[in-house]
């Protein structure tokens, strides 16, 4: 009914927002806002509308209550009123494995969702609950009177709402971004690009079975971890050529695909810890040149590794190392590892830039770096497991033997002991290896 009225007012240059019969009048200054109030109230009364002056705030202010939220134009934030915060505290006291009517749970979820515009990252902590409600209704043929059981994932979400600070808020954002990251995924690898900086890598064996939608989402996560790892309190625009990945990022998850929703949650929680806000935007594949090129690059000849079978044999003989000094996320033998180029999960880049002292390390370095590795072990009195080819004629071999703190293991050339997709594959499979614990104190 008020739409023609508001349309007329907007033609006069008066800013307003309408929801049913609630109006929010805006102005760029105190004077312009006063003018808006005067003209709008006069027109409404002339048309026969009755204004509830007791419930109306007609004095311009930089803070006001509207549709259950507090808008603060000075700090550009939306705040949750105290009463809504108290209501949340009262309704989220559910327990693990508690049985509850779907209807009652839906009401609780509805309250949380209604608060999300004023709770930063709030949408993120409703998705597991949304999915559990969806599955419960599907199982019970949309009968809200049936019961469902509270899972650990749902309970974790409710605990997050319980821990909310006294005055939750959400920033009113514009379309200005501190960083723009381009990402792309192929069936063999991923690539990311930002302001001339590039990174790429191949998927782990366990990741290759995922659909491209998941891989595109994972590539965007790698872009953030590599190119935005030093950013805090920032807004970042992600350019992606996959609409499903975009949807799961912008909606902070979804109901249909659990694996995509869990990955989206991981991405957003990484951002939450750093007060980063992300938005994904579509870019045509033909325009995503840099990231696409990176995602299709072949592995370098340095990407080699020993098999897991051999590594377990080494561990049983010499103990478990703490860090892999020469690795990538696709072949790291330890949870902590150092890569030789930008990598989303490595603790550092370039093993020679960090101290090895204090670590019980594992190292299978490129042949050209063996002497440099031995010198660093000696200089830092470091200790760890090292794998080298059995080449007695090499300059570094006597030094390697002199630093051994225990009898080494010799691994005869066998096809199942080396993993390599490089041009050096046949060479390595015919090479005998020597594995030993080295100490820089010898």
C-alpha positions as CSV (number, residue, x, y, z in Angstrom):
1,X,0.0,0.0,0.0
2,X,2.8,2.4,0.8
3,X,4.9,1.5,-2.3
4,X,3.4,4.3,-4.5
5,X,3.9,6.8,-1.6
6,X,7.6,5.8,-1.1
7,X,8.1,5.9,-4.9
8,X,6.8,9.5,-5.0
9,X,9.1,10.5,-2.1
10,X,12.1,8.9,-3.7
11,X,11.5,10.9,-6.9
12,X,11.8,14.0,-4.7
13,X,15.3,12.8,-3.7
14,X,14.3,11.6,-0.2
15,X,16.0,8.4,1.0
16,X,13.9,5.9,2.8
17,X,13.6,2.2,3.5
18,X,10.2,0.5,4.0
19,X,9.0,-2.8,5.4
20,X,5.2,-3.2,5.6
21,X,4.2,-0.1,7.5
22,X,7.6,0.7,9.1
23,X,9.6,3.5,7.5
24,X,13.3,4.3,8.0
25,X,14.1,7.8,6.8
26,X,17.6,8.7,5.8
27,X,19.6,11.8,5.1
28,X,23.3,12.8,4.5
29,X,23.0,15.5,7.2
30,X,20.9,16.5,10.2
31,X,19.1,19.1,8.1
32,X,18.4,16.8,5.1
33,X,17.0,14.2,7.5
34,X,14.8,16.7,9.2
35,X,13.5,17.8,5.8
36,X,12.8,14.1,4.9
37,X,10.8,13.7,8.2
38,X,8.8,16.8,7.7
39,X,7.8,16.1,4.1
40,X,7.1,12.4,4.6
41,X,4.9,12.9,7.7
42,X,3.0,15.7,6.0
43,X,2.3,13.6,3.0
44,X,1.3,10.5,5.0
45,X,-1.2,12.5,7.0
46,X,-2.5,14.3,3.9
47,X,-3.2,10.8,2.5
48,X,-5.1,9.8,5.6
49,X,-2.5,7.6,7.3
50,X,-2.4,7.7,11.1
51,X,1.1,8.0,12.4
52,X,1.9,6.4,15.8
53,X,3.9,9.2,17.3
54,X,4.5,7.4,20.6
55,X,6.4,4.6,18.7
56,X,8.1,6.9,16.2
57,X,11.4,8.7,16.6
58,X,11.2,11.9,14.6
59,X,14.4,13.6,15.8
60,X,17.4,12.8,13.5
61,X,20.0,10.6,15.1
62,X,23.0,8.6,14.1
63,X,21.6,5.6,16.0
64,X,18.1,4.2,15.8
65,X,16.1,1.0,16.3
66,X,14.5,-0.5,13.2
67,X,13.0,-3.9,12.6
68,X,14.5,-5.3,15.8
69,X,18.1,-4.1,15.3
70,X,20.1,-1.0,16.4
71,X,21.6,0.8,13.4
72,X,24.7,3.0,14.1
73,X,25.5,5.3,11.2
74,X,28.5,6.8,13.0
75,X,30.4,3.5,13.4
76,X,28.6,1.8,10.4
77,X,27.4,-1.2,12.4
78,X,24.2,-3.1,13.2
79,X,23.8,-4.2,16.8
80,X,21.7,-6.8,18.5
81,X,19.4,-5.4,21.2
82,X,19.9,-6.7,24.8
83,X,16.5,-8.4,24.9
84,X,17.4,-10.5,21.8
85,X,20.7,-11.5,23.3
86,X,19.0,-12.6,26.5
87,X,16.5,-14.6,24.5
88,X,19.3,-16.4,22.7
89,X,20.8,-17.4,26.1
90,X,17.5,-18.9,27.2
91,X,16.9,-21.0,24.1
92,X,20.3,-22.6,23.3
93,X,20.6,-24.7,26.4
94,X,20.3,-28.1,24.7
95,X,22.4,-31.1,25.4
96,X,24.2,-33.7,23.3
97,X,21.9,-36.5,22.1
98,X,18.9,-34.7,23.6
99,X,15.6,-35.6,21.9
100,X,13.5,-32.6,20.8
101,X,10.5,-32.0,18.6
102,X,11.5,-30.8,15.1
103,X,9.0,-28.0,15.5
104,X,10.6,-26.7,18.7
105,X,14.1,-27.0,17.2
106,X,12.9,-25.1,14.1
107,X,11.7,-22.3,16.3
108,X,15.1,-22.1,18.1
109,X,16.8,-22.1,14.7
110,X,14.4,-19.4,13.5
111,X,15.4,-17.1,16.3
112,X,19.1,-17.6,15.6
113,X,18.7,-16.9,11.9
114,X,16.6,-13.8,12.6
115,X,19.5,-12.4,14.6
116,X,22.2,-13.0,12.0
117,X,22.0,-9.6,10.3
118,X,23.4,-8.2,13.5
119,X,25.8,-11.0,14.4
120,X,29.1,-11.1,12.4
121,X,29.7,-14.7,11.1
122,X,26.3,-15.7,12.6
123,X,25.1,-17.4,9.4
124,X,28.1,-19.7,9.7
125,X,26.8,-21.2,12.9
126,X,23.4,-22.1,11.6
127,X,24.3,-24.4,8.7
128,X,24.8,-27.7,10.6
129,X,21.5,-27.1,12.4
130,X,19.8,-26.3,9.1
131,X,21.0,-29.5,7.7
132,X,20.0,-31.6,10.7
133,X,16.5,-30.1,10.6
134,X,16.3,-30.8,6.8
135,X,17.4,-34.5,7.3
136,X,15.0,-35.0,10.2
137,X,12.1,-33.7,8.1
138,X,13.1,-35.8,5.1
139,X,13.2,-38.9,7.3
140,X,9.9,-38.1,8.9
141,X,8.0,-37.0,5.8
142,X,7.9,-33.3,6.8
143,X,6.1,-34.0,10.0
144,X,7.2,-31.3,12.5
145,X,5.7,-33.2,15.4
146,X,8.3,-36.0,15.2
147,X,11.5,-36.0,17.2
148,X,15.1,-35.4,16.3
149,X,18.4,-35.8,18.2
150,X,20.9,-33.1,18.9
151,X,24.3,-34.0,17.3
152,X,27.7,-32.8,18.3
153,X,27.9,-30.5,15.3
154,X,24.7,-28.8,16.3
155,X,25.7,-28.5,19.9
156,X,29.0,-26.8,18.8
157,X,26.9,-24.2,16.9
158,X,24.7,-23.6,19.9
159,X,27.7,-23.2,22.2
160,X,29.1,-20.5,19.8
161,X,25.8,-18.6,20.2
162,X,26.0,-19.0,23.9
163,X,29.5,-17.5,24.0
164,X,28.5,-14.3,22.1
165,X,29.7,-11.1,23.7
166,X,27.2,-8.8,25.5
167,X,26.7,-6.6,22.5
168,X,27.0,-8.5,19.2
169,X,27.3,-6.5,16.1
170,X,27.9,-6.7,12.3
171,X,29.7,-4.1,10.2
172,X,27.8,-2.4,7.4
173,X,30.1,-3.1,4.5
174,X,30.6,-1.4,1.2
175,X,32.1,-2.8,-2.0
176,X,35.7,-1.8,-1.2
177,X,38.3,-4.6,-0.8
178,X,41.8,-4.6,0.6
179,X,42.8,-7.6,-1.6
180,X,41.6,-9.5,-4.6
181,X,42.6,-13.1,-5.0
182,X,42.1,-15.2,-8.2
183,X,41.9,-19.0,-7.8
184,X,41.3,-22.0,-10.1
185,X,41.3,-25.8,-9.9
186,X,41.9,-28.4,-12.5
187,X,41.7,-32.2,-12.0
188,X,45.4,-32.3,-11.4
189,X,46.2,-29.2,-9.4
190,X,45.4,-25.8,-8.1
191,X,46.6,-22.3,-8.8
192,X,46.2,-18.8,-7.2
193,X,47.1,-15.3,-8.2
194,X,47.1,-11.8,-6.5
195,X,49.0,-8.6,-7.5
196,X,51.8,-10.4,-9.4
197,X,52.2,-13.1,-6.7
198,X,51.5,-16.7,-7.8
199,X,51.4,-20.2,-6.3
200,X,50.4,-23.6,-7.5
201,X,50.5,-27.3,-6.5
202,X,49.1,-30.7,-7.1
203,X,46.3,-32.5,-5.3
204,X,47.0,-35.1,-2.7
205,X,46.0,-38.6,-3.7
206,X,43.1,-38.5,-1.2
207,X,41.8,-35.3,-2.8
208,X,41.6,-36.6,-6.4
209,X,38.3,-38.4,-5.9
210,X,36.5,-35.1,-5.1
211,X,34.3,-33.4,-7.6
212,X,35.5,-30.2,-9.2
213,X,33.1,-28.0,-7.1
214,X,35.0,-29.2,-4.0
215,X,38.4,-28.6,-5.6
216,X,37.5,-25.1,-6.7
217,X,36.4,-24.3,-3.1
218,X,39.6,-25.8,-1.8
219,X,41.7,-23.8,-4.3
220,X,40.1,-20.6,-3.0
221,X,41.0,-21.6,0.6
222,X,44.6,-22.1,-0.5
223,X,44.6,-18.7,-2.1
224,X,43.6,-17.1,1.3
225,X,46.1,-19.1,3.3
226,X,49.0,-18.2,1.0
227,X,48.2,-14.7,-0.2
228,X,46.3,-13.3,2.8
229,X,48.0,-15.0,5.7
230,X,49.4,-11.7,7.0
231,X,46.2,-9.8,6.7
232,X,44.0,-8.9,9.7
233,X,40.7,-7.0,9.9
234,X,40.4,-6.9,6.1
235,X,37.8,-7.3,3.3
236,X,38.9,-9.7,0.5
237,X,37.3,-10.4,-2.9
238,X,37.7,-13.9,-4.3
239,X,37.4,-14.4,-8.0
240,X,36.3,-17.9,-8.8
241,X,34.9,-19.5,-12.1
242,X,32.7,-22.0,-10.3
243,X,29.2,-20.9,-9.3
244,X,28.7,-23.7,-6.7
245,X,31.9,-22.7,-4.9
246,X,30.8,-19.0,-5.0
247,X,27.4,-19.9,-3.4
248,X,28.9,-21.9,-0.6
249,X,31.3,-19.1,0.3
250,X,28.8,-16.3,0.1
251,X,26.1,-18.2,2.0
252,X,28.7,-19.5,4.5
253,X,27.8,-23.1,3.7
254,X,24.7,-25.0,2.6
255,X,22.3,-27.8,3.3
256,X,22.6,-30.1,0.2
257,X,26.3,-31.0,0.2
258,X,27.8,-31.7,3.6
259,X,31.4,-31.9,2.4
260,X,31.1,-28.5,0.7
261,X,29.5,-27.0,3.7
262,X,32.2,-28.3,6.0
263,X,34.9,-26.9,3.8
264,X,33.1,-23.5,3.6
265,X,33.0,-23.5,7.4
266,X,36.7,-24.2,7.6
267,X,37.4,-21.3,5.3
268,X,35.1,-18.9,7.2
269,X,36.5,-19.9,10.6
270,X,40.0,-19.2,9.3
271,X,38.7,-15.8,8.3
272,X,36.9,-15.3,11.6
273,X,40.1,-15.8,13.6
274,X,41.7,-13.0,11.6
275,X,38.6,-10.7,11.4
276,X,38.6,-11.1,7.7
277,X,35.4,-10.8,5.6
278,X,35.3,-12.5,2.2
279,X,33.0,-12.2,-0.8
280,X,33.2,-14.4,-3.9
281,X,32.5,-13.1,-7.3
282,X,32.2,-14.9,-10.7
283,X,35.0,-14.6,-13.3
284,X,34.7,-16.3,-16.7
285,X,37.3,-19.1,-17.2
286,X,38.8,-17.3,-20.2
287,X,39.5,-14.2,-18.0
288,X,41.0,-16.2,-15.1
289,X,44.2,-16.5,-17.0
290,X,46.9,-16.4,-14.3
291,X,45.2,-18.7,-11.8
292,X,44.2,-21.2,-14.6
293,X,47.7,-21.3,-15.9
294,X,49.1,-22.0,-12.4
295,X,46.6,-24.8,-11.8
296,X,47.8,-26.7,-14.9
297,X,51.5,-26.5,-14.4
298,X,53.4,-29.8,-14.3
299,X,55.4,-30.9,-11.2
300,X,59.0,-30.0,-11.1
301,X,61.7,-32.6,-11.1
302,X,62.3,-31.9,-7.4
303,X,58.9,-33.5,-6.5
304,X,60.0,-36.9,-5.3
305,X,59.4,-38.9,-2.2
306,X,60.0,-42.3,-0.6
307,X,57.0,-44.6,-0.2
308,X,55.0,-44.6,3.0
309,X,56.1,-48.3,3.5
310,X,59.7,-47.3,3.6
311,X,59.0,-44.2,5.8
312,X,57.3,-46.5,8.4
313,X,60.3,-48.7,8.4
314,X,62.6,-45.7,9.0
315,X,60.4,-44.5,11.9
316,X,60.4,-48.0,13.5
317,X,64.2,-47.9,13.3
318,X,65.1,-44.3,14.2
319,X,61.9,-42.8,15.8
320,X,59.4,-40.3,14.6
321,X,60.7,-37.0,13.3
322,X,58.9,-33.7,14.1
323,X,59.3,-31.9,10.8
324,X,59.9,-32.6,7.1
325,X,62.4,-30.0,5.8
326,X,62.0,-30.6,2.1
327,X,58.4,-31.2,1.1
328,X,55.1,-30.0,-0.3
329,X,51.5,-30.6,1.0
330,X,51.2,-33.5,-1.5
331,X,54.2,-35.5,-0.2
332,X,55.0,-34.3,3.3
333,X,55.9,-37.1,5.7
334,X,55.3,-35.1,8.9
335,X,52.4,-32.9,10.0
336,X,54.9,-30.0,10.1
337,X,56.8,-29.4,7.0
338,X,58.8,-26.8,5.1
339,X,58.2,-26.2,1.4
340,X,60.4,-24.7,-1.2
341,X,57.8,-22.4,-2.6
342,X,54.5,-20.9,-1.5
343,X,52.3,-23.6,0.1
344,X,49.0,-23.3,2.0
345,X,50.0,-25.6,4.9
346,X,53.8,-25.4,5.3
347,X,55.2,-23.8,8.5
348,X,57.9,-22.0,6.5
349,X,59.3,-21.6,3.0
350,X,62.9,-22.6,2.2
351,X,64.4,-24.8,4.9
352,X,67.6,-22.8,4.9
353,X,65.9,-19.7,6.2
354,X,64.9,-21.3,9.5
355,X,66.8,-22.8,12.4
356,X,66.9,-26.6,12.6
357,X,68.2,-26.6,16.2
358,X,65.6,-28.1,18.6
359,X,63.9,-30.2,15.9
360,X,64.3,-33.9,15.3
361,X,64.0,-33.5,11.5
362,X,63.5,-35.6,8.4
363,X,65.2,-34.5,5.3
364,X,65.3,-36.0,1.7
365,X,66.8,-33.0,-0.1
366,X,67.5,-32.6,-3.8
367,X,70.9,-34.0,-4.7
368,X,72.3,-30.5,-5.5
369,X,71.6,-29.4,-1.9
370,X,73.0,-32.3,0.1
371,X,76.4,-30.6,0.9
372,X,74.6,-27.4,1.9
373,X,72.3,-29.5,4.2
374,X,75.2,-31.2,5.9
375,X,76.9,-27.9,6.5
376,X,73.8,-26.5,8.1
377,X,73.4,-29.5,10.4
378,X,77.0,-29.0,11.4
379,X,76.8,-25.3,12.0
380,X,73.6,-25.5,14.0
381,X,74.4,-28.7,15.9
382,X,71.1,-30.1,14.6
383,X,70.0,-33.7,14.7
384,X,67.7,-35.7,12.4
385,X,67.0,-38.4,9.8
386,X,68.5,-37.8,6.4
387,X,68.0,-39.8,3.1
388,X,70.6,-39.7,0.4
389,X,71.6,-41.8,-2.6
390,X,74.5,-44.2,-2.1
391,X,77.1,-42.3,-4.1
392,X,80.5,-42.9,-2.4
393,X,82.3,-41.0,-5.1
394,X,80.6,-37.7,-4.3
395,X,82.4,-34.9,-2.4
396,X,79.7,-34.9,0.4
397,X,79.7,-38.7,1.1
398,X,82.6,-38.9,3.6
399,X,81.1,-35.9,5.5
400,X,77.7,-37.7,5.6
401,X,79.2,-40.9,7.0
402,X,81.2,-39.0,9.6
403,X,78.1,-37.4,11.0
404,X,76.1,-40.6,11.4
405,X,75.2,-41.3,15.1
406,X,74.0,-44.8,14.5
407,X,74.3,-47.6,11.9
408,X,72.5,-46.5,8.7
409,X,69.9,-48.4,6.7
410,X,70.7,-49.2,3.1
411,X,67.7,-49.5,0.9
412,X,68.3,-51.5,-2.3
413,X,66.8,-50.2,-5.5
414,X,63.2,-51.4,-5.7
415,X,60.3,-50.1,-7.8
416,X,57.9,-49.8,-4.8
417,X,60.2,-47.6,-2.6
418,X,60.2,-44.4,-4.6
419,X,57.3,-42.3,-5.7
420,X,57.9,-39.8,-8.5
421,X,55.9,-38.5,-11.5
422,X,58.9,-36.6,-12.9
423,X,61.2,-37.2,-15.8
424,X,63.7,-38.6,-13.3
425,X,61.4,-41.4,-12.3
426,X,63.4,-44.3,-13.8
427,X,66.6,-43.0,-12.4
428,X,65.4,-42.9,-8.8
429,X,63.8,-46.3,-9.0
430,X,67.3,-47.8,-9.8
431,X,69.1,-45.9,-7.1
432,X,70.1,-47.4,-3.8
433,X,69.4,-45.1,-0.8
434,X,71.2,-44.6,2.5
435,X,69.1,-43.5,5.5
436,X,70.7,-42.5,8.8
437,X,70.4,-40.3,11.9
438,X,72.9,-37.4,11.6
439,X,74.2,-35.2,14.4
440,X,76.0,-31.9,14.0
441,X,77.9,-32.5,17.3
442,X,80.0,-35.4,15.9
